[in-house]
Amino acid sequence: SHRYLNISSSKFWNFSAHELGIYDTPAMIDHILTKTCHTSLYYIGSSQGTLLSYVMLSKKPEYNKKIRLNISFTPA
């Protein structure tokens, strides 16, 4: 859900892979690491998931330390 936009609003859907890679993917990784008390994880992506990892790791290089291995199946 969103803080103030409704799912039927076109503005709700106005995002790109860039935003997913710099906001959503790091947030998911941080959540997993917090819940598991680990410092790094294995990332497996397929298609869009590979793209998001490339965006994240290039734009947020601090996440390179949090990813033990990045496996890319069927890169976009």
C-alpha positions as CSV (number, residue, x, y, z in Angstrom):
1,S,0.0,0.0,0.0
2,H,1.0,3.6,-0.2
3,R,0.8,6.4,2.4
4,Y,-1.6,8.6,0.4
5,L,-2.1,7.2,-3.1
6,N,-4.9,4.9,-4.0
7,I,-4.2,1.8,-6.1
8,S,-6.6,3.0,-8.8
9,S,-4.6,6.3,-9.2
10,S,-2.2,6.4,-12.2
11,K,0.3,8.1,-9.9
12,F,0.4,5.0,-7.8
13,W,1.9,3.1,-10.8
14,N,4.3,5.8,-11.8
15,F,7.6,4.1,-10.9
16,S,10.5,2.4,-12.8
17,A,13.0,-0.3,-12.2
18,H,15.4,2.4,-11.0
19,E,13.2,3.1,-8.0
20,L,12.6,-0.6,-7.3
21,G,16.4,-1.1,-7.4
22,I,17.4,1.8,-5.2
23,Y,14.5,1.7,-2.7
24,D,12.5,-1.6,-2.6
25,T,15.3,-4.2,-3.1
26,P,17.6,-2.7,-0.5
27,A,14.6,-2.4,1.9
28,M,13.8,-6.1,1.4
29,I,17.4,-7.1,1.9
30,D,17.8,-5.0,5.1
31,H,14.5,-6.5,6.4
32,I,15.7,-10.1,5.8
33,L,19.1,-9.4,7.4
34,T,17.5,-7.8,10.4
35,K,15.1,-10.7,10.9
36,T,17.8,-13.3,10.5
37,C,20.6,-11.5,12.3
38,H,22.9,-12.2,9.4
39,T,25.3,-9.7,7.8
40,S,25.0,-11.0,4.2
41,L,22.9,-13.2,2.0
42,Y,22.7,-15.0,-1.3
43,Y,20.7,-13.1,-3.9
44,I,19.0,-15.0,-6.7
45,G,17.2,-13.0,-9.4
46,S,15.4,-13.9,-12.6
47,S,14.7,-11.4,-15.3
48,Q,13.5,-8.2,-13.5
49,G,15.2,-9.5,-10.3
50,T,18.5,-9.5,-12.1
51,L,18.0,-5.9,-13.3
52,L,17.0,-4.8,-9.8
53,S,20.2,-6.3,-8.3
54,Y,22.4,-4.5,-11.0
55,V,20.7,-1.2,-10.3
56,M,21.1,-1.6,-6.5
57,L,24.7,-2.8,-6.6
58,S,25.8,-0.1,-8.9
59,K,23.9,2.8,-7.3
60,K,24.3,1.7,-3.7
61,P,27.8,0.1,-3.6
62,E,27.5,-0.5,0.2
63,Y,25.2,-3.4,-0.7
64,N,28.1,-5.3,-2.3
65,K,29.1,-6.2,1.3
66,K,25.6,-7.5,2.0
67,I,25.5,-9.8,-1.0
68,R,27.6,-13.0,-0.7
69,L,26.7,-14.2,-4.2
70,N,24.5,-12.6,-6.8
71,I,23.0,-15.3,-9.1
72,S,21.4,-14.0,-12.3
73,F,19.0,-16.3,-14.2
74,T,17.7,-15.0,-17.5
75,P,19.1,-11.5,-17.2
76,A,16.8,-8.8,-18.6
